[in-house]
Structure formats: structure tokens, C-alpha cells
Amino acid sequence: MRNVFCQTLVAAAQRPEFVFLTGDLGFQALEPLREALGKRFM
């Protein structure tokens, strides 16, 4: 389920106004999103 959530967020990351703020970095689930967003991933 976390992978589907991350894939959905990666698709949303195509919009330049999209920023993601999280306290959960666990278990390599969000790395694709971090790579897609760069500095917009906090």
C-alpha cells in the first residue's frame, strides 16, 4: 500500500507547486518521491 501511495505522489510531483513535508522516511518507501522532488521534499 505504501508503494502505491508513493507512486501516486510521484505522479503529482510533476506539478511545480507540489511540495511534500514528512516526518516518515521509513523503509525506503519514499525514495522515489524524494528523487522526483529534490528540494521540494522536506
C-alpha positions as CSV (number, residue, x, y, z in Angstrom):
1,M,0.0,0.0,0.0
2,R,2.8,2.4,0.7
3,N,4.3,1.8,-2.7
4,V,1.0,2.7,-4.4
5,F,0.8,5.9,-2.2
6,C,4.4,6.8,-3.2
7,Q,3.7,6.2,-6.9
8,T,0.7,8.5,-6.7
9,L,2.7,11.2,-5.1
10,V,5.5,10.8,-7.7
11,A,2.9,11.4,-10.4
12,A,1.7,14.6,-8.5
13,A,5.3,15.8,-8.2
14,Q,5.2,16.7,-11.9
15,R,3.4,19.9,-10.8
16,P,5.9,22.5,-9.9
17,E,3.8,23.8,-7.0
18,F,3.8,20.4,-5.3
19,V,5.8,20.2,-2.1
20,F,6.0,17.3,0.3
21,L,6.7,17.6,4.0
22,T,7.1,14.4,6.0
23,G,8.4,13.0,9.3
24,D,8.2,9.5,8.0
25,L,11.3,8.4,6.0
26,G,11.0,4.8,6.8
27,F,11.8,1.6,5.0
28,Q,12.8,3.1,1.6
29,A,9.2,3.7,0.6
30,L,9.6,7.4,-0.2
31,E,13.0,7.5,-2.0
32,P,11.4,7.7,-5.5
33,L,9.4,10.7,-4.3
34,R,12.5,12.3,-2.8
35,E,14.3,11.9,-6.1
36,A,11.4,13.3,-8.1
37,L,11.0,16.4,-5.9
38,G,14.6,17.3,-5.0
39,K,14.5,20.4,-2.7
40,R,10.7,20.3,-2.6
41,F,10.9,17.1,-0.4
42,M,11.2,18.2,3.2
